[in-house]
């Protein structure tokens, strides 16, 4: 009898995401097995149980997905799973906590496309500001942008200490240097926009982060991307389906363009599907996928 495909979905939180479960099913997996409240110390045992019960042929039909919300924990879980296996007893593992890796990859890839299209530039040497930069999507976005050469600042709405803590962690884990600051007022935001080339808005859904008066202080802005799909949207004037339309309120940056949440989300959806299928269809060698693989895939899609 042919082996059915199974994906084991590990989550350190109370619930697995219905979004991720639906995506795995639609990617072609026959059976979805969610595990909640998983601790890092439990990952090796769960991984080995998943591997040794199926044999060398069965592991090719077995995958693992790591969710949660903390991208550092997800990376630790991915590494723990990888280290607990030896050939030929290996399965593919894909980490995408809160969809942060695929969302961030899609966002940065879409912004990169518009930079090249309208300004014939990449990220190298540009100033990037990530509002909501201490959330999972924001931090992943900042790390990817910094790895592409951007001088990147993460912004926390409330606490400079939180921003500094996440910047330190990013340097330790990924070898990138991030600037860190807070911006609770419009004046703080305007100060940041005055020297920004790129803006990523990854703050809490339903909160307008950048209004028209703040955008008017941007003097060299080129591209702004917003992943908030819940009204009010994160950047005034950037609509859900905008995909390189003029950023009308950035009056001192007349060539600036914006990218909306659904345009980014369309790439994110296709990307997560493609990476899940890769874990299922990788017949020769297992794959271990994180935000770096996600960004490579997003670049191809855009």
C-alpha positions in Angstrom: 0.0 0.0 0.0 1.3 3.4 -0.9 2.2 5.7 2.0 -0.1 8.6 2.6 1.5 12.0 3.1 1.5 13.5 6.6 2.6 16.9 7.9 3.2 17.3 11.6 2.5 20.9 12.7 4.3 22.0 15.8 3.2 25.1 17.7 4.5 26.4 21.0 1.2 28.3 21.5 -2.3 27.2 22.6 -3.6 26.8 19.0 -2.3 26.0 15.6 -3.3 28.5 13.0 -6.3 27.5 10.9 -4.7 29.5 8.0 -1.6 27.2 8.1 -3.7 24.1 8.4 -5.8 25.1 5.4 -2.6 25.9 3.4 -1.0 22.6 4.2 -4.1 20.7 3.1 -4.4 22.7 -0.1 -0.7 22.1 -0.8 -1.5 18.4 -1.1 -0.9 16.8 2.2 -3.3 14.0 3.0 -3.2 14.2 6.8 -2.6 17.2 9.0 -1.4 16.5 12.6 -1.4 19.6 14.8 0.5 19.7 18.1 0.0 22.6 20.6 2.0 23.9 23.5 5.1 22.3 22.2 8.3 23.1 24.1 11.7 23.3 22.5 13.0 20.4 24.5 10.2 18.2 23.1 11.0 18.8 19.4 13.8 16.1 19.0 11.5 13.4 20.4 8.6 14.4 18.3 10.8 14.6 15.2 12.3 11.2 15.8 8.9 9.6 16.4 7.7 11.0 13.1 10.8 9.7 11.3 11.5 6.3 12.6 7.8 5.1 12.4 7.7 5.4 8.6 11.0 4.0 7.3 13.2 5.5 4.5 10.4 5.4 2.0 7.8 6.9 4.3 9.9 9.9 5.3 9.6 11.2 1.7 5.9 11.5 2.4 6.4 13.2 5.8 6.9 16.8 6.5 7.0 19.1 9.5 5.8 22.7 9.9 6.8 25.0 12.8 4.4 27.8 13.7 3.9 30.0 16.8 4.6 33.7 17.0 8.2 34.1 18.1 10.6 33.9 15.2 13.6 33.1 17.4 11.8 30.2 19.0 10.7 28.9 15.6 14.3 29.1 14.4 15.5 27.2 17.5 12.8 24.5 16.9 13.8 24.2 13.2 17.5 23.7 14.2 16.5 21.2 16.9 14.5 19.2 14.5 17.3 19.2 11.9 19.9 18.1 14.5 17.8 15.2 15.7 17.8 13.4 12.3 20.4 11.4 10.4 20.2 10.1 6.8 18.3 8.3 5.5 15.8 9.1 8.3 15.2 12.7 7.5 12.1 14.7 6.8 11.7 18.3 5.4 10.9 21.1 7.9 9.4 24.5 7.2 9.3 27.3 9.8 6.8 30.1 9.3 5.7 31.5 12.7 2.5 33.6 12.3 3.2 33.5 8.6 5.9 36.1 9.4 8.6 34.6 7.2 6.4 34.4 4.1 4.7 37.7 4.7 8.0 39.5 5.3 9.6 37.9 2.3 6.7 38.9 0.1 6.8 42.5 1.4 10.5 42.9 0.9 10.5 41.3 -2.6 7.6 43.5 -3.7 9.4 46.7 -2.5 12.6 45.6 -4.1 10.7 45.1 -7.4 9.4 48.7 -7.3 12.8 50.1 -6.4 14.2 48.5 -9.5 11.3 49.4 -11.7 11.0 53.0 -10.7 14.4 54.0 -9.4 16.8 51.4 -10.9 18.1 50.6 -7.4 18.3 47.8 -5.0 18.4 48.0 -1.2 22.1 48.5 -0.9 22.9 51.7 1.0 19.2 52.8 1.3 17.6 53.8 4.6 14.7 51.6 5.5 12.3 52.1 8.4 10.2 49.3 9.8 7.2 50.4 11.8 6.0 47.6 14.0 9.6 46.3 13.8 9.5 44.3 17.0 6.6 42.1 15.9 7.3 38.8 14.1 6.6 40.2 10.6 8.4 43.4 11.3 11.5 41.8 12.7 11.7 39.3 9.8 11.3 42.2 7.4 14.1 44.1 9.0 16.5 41.2 9.0 15.8 40.5 5.3 16.2 44.1 4.3 19.4 44.5 6.3 20.8 41.3 4.7 20.1 43.0 1.3 22.3 46.0 2.3 19.7 48.4 3.7 20.5 50.7 6.7 17.5 49.4 8.6 15.7 50.9 11.7 13.1 49.0 13.7 10.5 51.0 15.4 8.6 50.1 18.5 5.5 52.2 19.3 6.0 52.1 23.1 9.5 51.1 24.2 13.0 51.9 23.1 14.3 49.1 25.4 12.2 46.6 23.5 13.5 47.8 20.2 17.1 47.6 21.4 16.6 44.1 22.8 15.3 42.9 19.4 18.1 44.6 17.5 20.6 42.9 19.7 19.0 39.5 19.2 19.0 40.0 15.4 22.7 40.8 15.5 23.4 37.7 17.6 21.3 35.3 15.5 21.6 36.6 12.0 24.7 38.8 12.0 22.8 42.0 10.9 23.0 45.4 12.5 19.7 47.1 13.1 19.1 50.6 14.4 16.4 50.7 17.1 14.0 53.5 18.2 10.5 54.4 19.3 7.9 56.6 17.7 4.8 57.2 19.7 4.0 60.6 18.2 3.5 62.0 14.7 6.5 64.2 15.3 8.6 61.1 16.0 7.3 59.4 12.8 7.9 62.5 10.7 11.5 62.7 11.9 12.1 59.1 10.8 10.4 59.6 7.4 12.5 62.8 6.7 15.5 60.6 5.8 13.9 57.3 4.8 14.1 55.8 1.3 11.9 52.9 2.1 9.1 52.4 4.7 7.7 49.0 5.8 4.5 49.2 7.8 4.0 46.0 9.7 2.2 47.3 12.8 -0.9 46.0 14.5 -3.9 45.5 12.2 -6.5 48.2 12.1 -4.1 51.0 13.2 -3.2 53.8 10.9 0.5 54.4 11.5 1.4 57.0 8.9 -1.1 59.8 8.1 -1.0 62.4 5.4 0.7 65.1 7.4 3.5 62.7 8.5 4.0 61.5 4.9 4.3 65.1 3.8 7.6 65.3 5.7 9.2 62.5 3.6 11.8 64.1 1.4 13.5 61.1 -0.2 10.9 58.4 0.1 10.8 55.9 -2.8 8.6 52.9 -1.8 6.2 52.3 1.1 4.7 48.9 1.7 1.8 48.1 4.1 0.7 44.6 5.3 -2.3 45.9 7.3 -5.5 44.7 5.6 -7.9 45.9 8.3 -9.4 49.4 8.2 -8.0 51.9 8.9 -5.1 50.8 6.8 -1.6 51.4 8.0 -0.5 54.1 5.5 -3.0 56.8 4.4 -3.4 56.7 0.7 -2.1 53.2 0.2 -5.1 51.0 -0.8 -5.4 47.3 -0.4 -4.7 46.5 -4.1 -2.1 49.2 -4.8 0.9 47.7 -6.5 3.2 50.5 -7.3 0.7 53.3 -7.5 1.8 56.9 -6.6 2.0 57.7 -2.9 -0.2 60.8 -3.2 0.4 62.3 0.3 4.2 62.2 0.1 4.2 65.6 -1.6 8.0 66.1 -1.2 8.7 62.7 -2.7 6.7 63.0 -5.9 7.9 59.8 -7.4 7.2 57.6 -4.4 5.0 54.6 -4.8 3.0 52.4 -2.5 2.2 48.7 -2.2 -1.0 47.5 -0.4 -1.7 44.5 1.8 -3.7 42.4 -0.7 -1.0 42.9 -3.4 1.6 41.7 -0.9 -0.8 39.0 0.4 -1.2 37.5 -3.0 2.5 36.9 -3.2 2.6 35.6 0.4 -0.2 33.1 -0.3 1.5 31.7 -3.4 4.8 31.6 -1.6 3.6 29.6 1.4 1.8 27.2 -1.0 5.0 26.7 -3.0 7.2 26.1 0.1 4.7 23.7 1.6 4.7 21.8 -1.7 8.5 21.8 -1.7 8.5 20.0 1.6 6.1 17.4 0.1 7.7 17.0 -3.3 11.4 17.0 -2.3 12.2 13.4 -3.2 16.0 13.3 -3.1 17.1 15.4 -0.1 15.1 16.9 2.7 14.7 20.7 2.8 14.9 23.0 5.8 13.1 26.2 5.1 13.1 29.6 6.9 12.9 33.3 6.0 16.0 33.1 3.7 14.4 30.5 1.5 11.1 32.4 1.6 12.8 35.5 0.3 14.5 33.6 -2.6 11.1 32.2 -3.5 9.3 35.5 -3.2 11.9 37.1 -5.6 11.0 34.5 -8.2 7.3 35.1 -7.8 7.4 38.8 -8.2 
